[in-house]
Amino acid sequence: MPLTDAAAHASFTAFVRECSDRLHDVAWLVTRNADDAKDAVQDALAGLYRHWSMRSPRPMRCGACAAS
């Protein structure tokens, strides 16, 4: 069952808070440019947000973040 709008927004916000630093680090490794990395992460998160409510309600963690 998909998440409600409020639950989806809350869980997505928590995911971004937890993983955005790691995502920016990885994007910088790929682009080697801070501005391009920031844009890449923003674009990826915007795309992910559009589909976030379709996932199951169990917590989702960034694999890299879970390892730290």
N, CA, C and O atoms as a GROMACS GRO file, in nm:
protein
  272
    1MET      N    1   0.084  -0.118   0.000
    1MET     CA    2   0.000   0.000   0.000
    1MET      C    3   0.089   0.125   0.000
    1MET      O    4   0.182   0.133   0.080
    2PRO      N    5   0.062   0.221  -0.088
    2PRO     CA    6   0.142   0.344  -0.092
    2PRO      C    7   0.128   0.426   0.036
    2PRO      O    8   0.031   0.410   0.112
    3LEU      N    9   0.222   0.512   0.059
    3LEU     CA   10   0.220   0.601   0.174
    3LEU      C   11   0.119   0.714   0.152
    3LEU      O   12   0.090   0.749   0.038
    4THR      N   13   0.066   0.770   0.260
    4THR     CA   14  -0.016   0.890   0.248
    4THR      C   15   0.076   1.006   0.211
    4THR      O   16   0.198   0.996   0.225
    5ASP      N   17   0.019   1.116   0.165
    5ASP     CA   18   0.100   1.231   0.127
    5ASP      C   19   0.183   1.282   0.244
    5ASP      O   20   0.302   1.313   0.227
    6ALA      N   21   0.123   1.292   0.361
    6ALA     CA   22   0.195   1.343   0.479
    6ALA      C   23   0.306   1.247   0.520
    6ALA      O   24   0.417   1.290   0.552
    7ALA      N   25   0.278   1.118   0.519
    7ALA     CA   26   0.379   1.019   0.557
    7ALA      C   27   0.492   1.015   0.454
    7ALA      O   28   0.609   1.002   0.489
    8ALA      N   29   0.456   1.027   0.328
    8ALA     CA   30   0.558   1.027   0.222
    8ALA      C   31   0.649   1.148   0.237
    8ALA      O   32   0.772   1.136   0.228
    9HIS      N   33   0.590   1.264   0.259
    9HIS     CA   34   0.670   1.385   0.275
    9HIS      C   35   0.763   1.374   0.396
    9HIS      O   36   0.881   1.409   0.387
   10ALA      N   37   0.711   1.326   0.507
   10ALA     CA   38   0.792   1.312   0.629
   10ALA      C   39   0.905   1.212   0.610
   10ALA      O   40   1.018   1.240   0.652
   11SER      N   41   0.879   1.098   0.549
   11SER     CA   42   0.984   0.998   0.533
   11SER      C   43   1.086   1.042   0.429
   11SER      O   44   1.205   1.013   0.442
   12PHE      N   45   1.041   1.112   0.325
   12PHE     CA   46   1.136   1.163   0.226
   12PHE      C   47   1.227   1.268   0.288
   12PHE      O   48   1.348   1.268   0.265
   13THR      N   49   1.170   1.358   0.368
   13THR     CA   50   1.249   1.461   0.436
   13THR      C   51   1.353   1.397   0.527
   13THR      O   52   1.468   1.441   0.531
   14ALA      N   53   1.314   1.293   0.600
   14ALA     CA   54   1.409   1.223   0.687
   14ALA      C   55   1.520   1.157   0.605
   14ALA      O   56   1.637   1.161   0.644
   15PHE      N   57   1.484   1.096   0.493
   15PHE     CA   58   1.583   1.033   0.405
   15PHE      C   59   1.684   1.137   0.355
   15PHE      O   60   1.804   1.113   0.358
   16VAL      N   61   1.635   1.251   0.310
   16VAL     CA   62   1.723   1.355   0.258
   16VAL      C   63   1.816   1.407   0.368
   16VAL      O   64   1.936   1.425   0.345
   17ARG      N   65   1.761   1.430   0.487
   17ARG     CA   66   1.846   1.477   0.598
   17ARG      C   67   1.956   1.378   0.629
   17ARG      O   68   2.070   1.416   0.654
   18GLU      N   69   1.920   1.250   0.627
   18GLU     CA   70   2.017   1.146   0.662
   18GLU      C   71   2.122   1.125   0.555
   18GLU      O   72   2.238   1.097   0.586
   19CYS      N   73   2.085   1.138   0.430
   19CYS     CA   74   2.173   1.093   0.322
   19CYS      C   75   2.227   1.203   0.231
   19CYS      O   76   2.310   1.173   0.145
   20SER      N   77   2.185   1.326   0.245
   20SER     CA   78   2.224   1.427   0.147
   20SER      C   79   2.375   1.452   0.144
   20SER      O   80   2.430   1.474   0.037
   21ASP      N   81   2.442   1.450   0.257
   21ASP     CA   82   2.586   1.470   0.256
   21ASP      C   83   2.657   1.360   0.178
   21ASP      O   84   2.747   1.388   0.099
   22ARG      N   85   2.617   1.237   0.200
   22ARG     CA   86   2.678   1.125   0.126
   22ARG      C   87   2.646   1.134  -0.023
   22ARG      O   88   2.732   1.109  -0.107
   23LEU      N   89   2.522   1.169  -0.054
   23LEU     CA   90   2.486   1.181  -0.195
   23LEU      C   91   2.568   1.290  -0.263
   23LEU      O   92   2.612   1.272  -0.377
   24HIS      N   93   2.590   1.402  -0.194
   24HIS     CA   94   2.674   1.508  -0.251
   24HIS      C   95   2.818   1.461  -0.267
   24HIS      O   96   2.883   1.494  -0.366
   25ASP      N   97   2.869   1.385  -0.172
   25ASP     CA   98   3.006   1.331  -0.183
   25ASP      C   99   3.020   1.243  -0.306
   25ASP      O  100   3.116   1.255  -0.382
   26VAL      N  101   2.924   1.155  -0.325
   26VAL     CA  102   2.929   1.064  -0.442
   26VAL      C  103   2.915   1.143  -0.571
   26VAL      O  104   2.987   1.118  -0.668
   27ALA      N  105   2.824   1.239  -0.573
   27ALA     CA  106   2.806   1.320  -0.694
   27ALA      C  107   2.933   1.399  -0.725
   27ALA      O  108   2.968   1.416  -0.842
   28TRP      N  109   3.001   1.447  -0.622
   28TRP     CA  110   3.127   1.521  -0.647
   28TRP      C  111   3.232   1.427  -0.705
   28TRP      O  112   3.308   1.466  -0.794
   29LEU      N  113   3.238   1.302  -0.656
   29LEU     CA  114   3.333   1.206  -0.711
   29LEU      C  115   3.307   1.180  -0.860
   29LEU      O  116   3.400   1.159  -0.938
   30VAL      N  117   3.180   1.183  -0.897
   30VAL     CA  118   3.144   1.160  -1.037
   30VAL      C  119   3.172   1.284  -1.122
   30VAL      O  120   3.228   1.273  -1.231
   31THR      N  121   3.134   1.401  -1.073
   31THR     CA  122   3.142   1.522  -1.154
   31THR      C  123   3.273   1.600  -1.137
   31THR      O  124   3.316   1.671  -1.228
   32ARG      N  125   3.335   1.586  -1.020
   32ARG     CA  126   3.456   1.662  -0.983
   32ARG      C  127   3.433   1.812  -0.987
   32ARG      O  128   3.525   1.890  -1.010
   33ASN      N  129   3.307   1.852  -0.963
   33ASN     CA  130   3.271   1.993  -0.962
   33ASN      C  131   3.159   2.012  -0.860
   33ASN      O  132   3.055   1.948  -0.870
   34ALA      N  133   3.179   2.100  -0.763
   34ALA     CA  134   3.082   2.117  -0.655
   34ALA      C  135   2.946   2.163  -0.705
   34ALA      O  136   2.843   2.113  -0.659
   35ASP      N  137   2.943   2.256  -0.798
   35ASP     CA  138   2.815   2.306  -0.850
   35ASP      C  139   2.741   2.199  -0.929
   35ASP      O  140   2.620   2.183  -0.915
   36ASP      N  141   2.816   2.126  -1.012
   36ASP     CA  142   2.753   2.019  -1.089
   36ASP      C  143   2.703   1.908  -0.997
   36ASP      O  144   2.597   1.850  -1.022
   37ALA      N  145   2.777   1.879  -0.891
   37ALA     CA  146   2.736   1.777  -0.795
   37ALA      C  147   2.607   1.818  -0.726
   37ALA      O  148   2.515   1.738  -0.710
   38LYS      N  149   2.601   1.944  -0.684
   38LYS     CA  150   2.480   1.995  -0.618
   38LYS      C  151   2.360   1.985  -0.712
   38LYS      O  152   2.252   1.942  -0.670
   39ASP      N  153   2.378   2.023  -0.838
   39ASP     CA  154   2.270   2.015  -0.936
   39ASP      C  155   2.227   1.870  -0.960
   39ASP      O  156   2.107   1.841  -0.970
   40ALA      N  157   2.323   1.780  -0.968
   40ALA     CA  158   2.292   1.638  -0.992
   40ALA      C  159   2.211   1.580  -0.877
   40ALA      O  160   2.114   1.507  -0.900
   41VAL      N  161   2.250   1.611  -0.754
   41VAL     CA  162   2.177   1.560  -0.638
   41VAL      C  163   2.038   1.621  -0.634
   41VAL      O  164   1.940   1.550  -0.607
   42GLN      N  165   2.027   1.748  -0.661
   42GLN     CA  166   1.896   1.814  -0.660
   42GLN      C  167   1.805   1.751  -0.766
   42GLN      O  168   1.688   1.725  -0.738
   43ASP      N  169   1.856   1.728  -0.885
   43ASP     CA  170   1.776   1.667  -0.991
   43ASP      C  171   1.733   1.525  -0.953
   43ASP      O  172   1.618   1.487  -0.974
   44ALA      N  173   1.827   1.448  -0.897
   44ALA     CA  174   1.795   1.311  -0.857
   44ALA      C  175   1.690   1.307  -0.747
   44ALA      O  176   1.597   1.227  -0.753
   45LEU      N  177   1.704   1.393  -0.647
   45LEU     CA  178   1.608   1.396  -0.538
   45LEU      C  179   1.471   1.444  -0.585
   45LEU      O  180   1.368   1.396  -0.537
   46ALA      N  181   1.468   1.539  -0.677
   46ALA     CA  182   1.340   1.586  -0.731
   46ALA      C  183   1.268   1.472  -0.803
   46ALA      O  184   1.147   1.454  -0.787
   47GLY      N  185   1.341   1.396  -0.881
   47GLY     CA  186   1.282   1.282  -0.950
   47GLY      C  187   1.236   1.174  -0.853
   47GLY      O  188   1.129   1.116  -0.870
   48LEU      N  189   1.316   1.149  -0.752
   48LEU     CA  190   1.280   1.049  -0.652
   48LEU      C  191   1.156   1.091  -0.574
   48LEU      O  192   1.071   1.007  -0.544
   49TYR      N  193   1.146   1.218  -0.541
   49TYR     CA  194   1.030   1.267  -0.464
   49TYR      C  195   0.899   1.240  -0.535
   49TYR      O  196   0.799   1.206  -0.472
   50ARG      N  197   0.900   1.255  -0.667
   50ARG     CA  198   0.776   1.234  -0.744
   50ARG      C  199   0.723   1.091  -0.729
   50ARG      O  200   0.603   1.068  -0.745
   51HIS      N  201   0.811   0.996  -0.699
   51HIS     CA  202   0.771   0.856  -0.690
   51HIS      C  203   0.775   0.801  -0.548
   51HIS      O  204   0.741   0.685  -0.525
   52TRP      N  205   0.816   0.883  -0.453
   52TRP     CA  206   0.839   0.836  -0.316
   52TRP      C  207   0.714   0.776  -0.253
   52TRP      O  208   0.724   0.676  -0.182
   53SER      N  209   0.598   0.833  -0.275
   53SER     CA  210   0.476   0.784  -0.210
   53SER      C  211   0.434   0.646  -0.259
   53SER      O  212   0.350   0.582  -0.196
   54MET      N  213   0.489   0.599  -0.369
   54MET     CA  214   0.452   0.469  -0.422
   54MET      C  215   0.524   0.354  -0.353
   54MET      O  216   0.489   0.238  -0.373
   55ARG      N  217   0.624   0.385  -0.272
   55ARG     CA  218   0.699   0.278  -0.207
   55ARG      C  219   0.627   0.232  -0.082
   55ARG      O  220   0.530   0.294  -0.038
   56SER      N  221   0.672   0.122  -0.026
   56SER     CA  222   0.609   0.069   0.094
   56SER      C  223   0.642   0.157   0.214
   56SER      O  224   0.739   0.232   0.210
   57PRO      N  225   0.562   0.151   0.320
   57PRO     CA  226   0.582   0.241   0.434
   57PRO      C  227   0.699   0.205   0.525
   57PRO      O  228   0.724   0.279   0.620
   58ARG      N  229   0.771   0.098   0.500
   58ARG     CA  230   0.883   0.066   0.588
   58ARG      C  231   0.994   0.171   0.572
   58ARG      O  232   1.009   0.228   0.463
   59PRO      N  233   1.070   0.196   0.676
   59PRO     CA  234   1.176   0.297   0.668
   59PRO      C  235   1.278   0.263   0.560
   59PRO      O  236   1.308   0.147   0.536
   60MET      N  237   1.329   0.365   0.495
   60MET     CA  238   1.430   0.347   0.393
   60MET      C  239   1.554   0.422   0.434
   60MET      O  240   1.548   0.538   0.476
   61ARG      N  241   1.667   0.355   0.421
   61ARG     CA  242   1.793   0.419   0.457
   61ARG      C  243   1.886   0.414   0.337
   61ARG      O  244   1.882   0.320   0.257
   62CYS      N  245   1.966   0.514   0.328
   62CYS     CA  246   2.070   0.518   0.226
   62CYS      C  247   2.175   0.414   0.266
   62CYS      O  248   2.224   0.418   0.378
   63GLY      N  249   2.209   0.324   0.178
   63GLY     CA  250   2.306   0.220   0.212
   63GLY      C  251   2.438   0.274   0.263
   63GLY      O  252   2.495   0.222   0.359
   64ALA      N  253   2.486   0.378   0.199
   64ALA     CA  254   2.612   0.438   0.243
   64ALA      C  255   2.599   0.502   0.381
   64ALA      O  256   2.692   0.499   0.461
   65CYS      N  257   2.481   0.560   0.407
   65CYS     CA  258   2.459   0.624   0.537
   65CYS      C  259   2.446   0.521   0.647
   65CYS      O  260   2.490   0.544   0.760
   66ALA      N  261   2.388   0.408   0.614
   66ALA     CA  262   2.370   0.304   0.714
   66ALA      C  263   2.505   0.246   0.756
   66ALA      O  264   2.519   0.196   0.868
   67ALA      N  265   2.603   0.253   0.668
   67ALA     CA  266   2.735   0.198   0.698
   67ALA      C  267   2.818   0.289   0.786
   67ALA      O  268   2.915   0.244   0.847
   68SER      N  269   2.781   0.417   0.795
   68SER     CA  270   2.863   0.510   0.873
   68SER      C  271   2.818   0.519   1.017
   68SER      O  272   2.877   0.593   1.096
   0.00000   0.00000   0.00000
